[in-house]
């Protein structure tokens, strides 16, 4: 892969030498030991399913959450899973990793309860939307799409905790018609949520491809840079469609981010205006049914 200036800059920003001070300042949560052990076993050449089940079962909260997730309507099981062993067999290791990572992530992010609840509601909807789009549009692994939905805005609650006036910044970003979301953040705080999210994803052993997509998800020049991997551009484009659906479901008339990058996103996914609207309607229908 040739490295354009855009990609080189993103990779440099996410490097350890460039971000150690930022990690200390923002207080990016470390990946919990249980998750490290679980992911190490999942990535083994011959994963031990019993060992994996024991690791999950060692945490009561995680056990309850995994069983609740696998028995939800989203999985559509004909009979309930009663044990972690059954859940692991039903989910598969890749999906288990994604789900456990999301559950653990909820436990490490701190802040105002009401704001965090709103954040997780949007995150859940985005992850569901990304998974649906990945299945329907192809070109992106479903679990990668789900993880992008989970991590792409994880920097927001971290910056909310670090900067007392970040709520005002967020409001300004959401209403800015032309300037980049991350440029506004940088002007006010000398960093931005996309970078913080990418650094956290990197420290949590998320793939470099996914970290790049998280870092660049507000930089719509990715759609015009032929050196940007197609999967990165597709993740960002799908994320924009997911955002529009979430906005409309919340009764917001428009999305400033779609106004900035929507045409490019539709082009990257080879979708007509009618196709985009059809997908948005499907996602809103899912949100209304509560199938997330």
KACOR-V686058 format. One record per backbone hydrogen bond with DSSP energy under -1.0 kcal/mol. CO is the residue of the C=O (numbers start at 1). NH is the residue of the N-H. If there is no record, write none. Layout:
# KACOR-V686058
{{CO:NH} {CO:NH}}
This chain:
# KACOR-V686058
{{4:8} {5:9} {6:10} {7:11} {8:12} {9:13} {10:14} {12:15} {15:19} {16:20} {19:23} {20:24} {21:25} {22:26} {23:27} {23:28} {32:36} {33:37} {34:38} {35:39} {36:40} {37:41} {38:42} {39:43} {48:52} {49:53} {50:54} {51:55} {52:56} {53:57} {54:58} {56:59} {59:63} {60:64} {61:65} {62:66} {63:67} {64:68} {65:69} {66:70} {67:71} {69:72} {72:75} {83:87} {84:88} {85:89} {86:90} {87:91} {88:92} {92:96} {93:97} {94:98} {95:99} {96:100} {97:101} {98:102} {99:103} {100:104} {101:105} {102:106} {105:109} {112:116} {113:117} {114:118} {115:119} {116:120} {117:121} {118:122} {119:123} {120:124} {121:125} {122:126} {123:127} {124:128} {125:129} {126:130} {127:131} {128:132} {129:133} {130:134} {131:135} {132:136} {133:137} {134:138} {141:145} {142:146} {143:147} {144:148} {145:149} {146:150} {147:151} {148:152} {151:154} {153:156} {155:159} {156:160} {157:161} {158:162} {159:163} {163:166} {165:169} {166:170} {167:171} {168:172} {169:173} {170:174} {180:184} {181:185} {182:186} {183:187} {184:188} {185:189} {186:190} {192:196} {193:197} {194:198} {195:199} {196:200} {197:201} {198:202} {199:203} {200:204} {201:206} {202:205} {207:211} {208:212} {209:213} {210:214} {211:215} {212:216} {216:219} {219:222} {220:223} {221:224} {225:228} {229:233} {230:234} {231:235} {232:236} {233:237} {234:238} {235:239} {236:240} {237:241} {238:242} {239:243} {240:244} {241:245} {242:246} {243:247} {244:248} {245:249} {246:250} {247:252} {248:251} {255:259} {256:260} {257:261} {258:262} {261:265} {262:266} {263:267} {264:268} {265:269} {266:271} {272:276} {273:277} {274:278} {275:279} {276:280} {277:281} {278:282} {279:283} {280:284} {281:285} {282:286} {283:287} {284:288} {285:289} {286:290} {286:291} {290:292}}
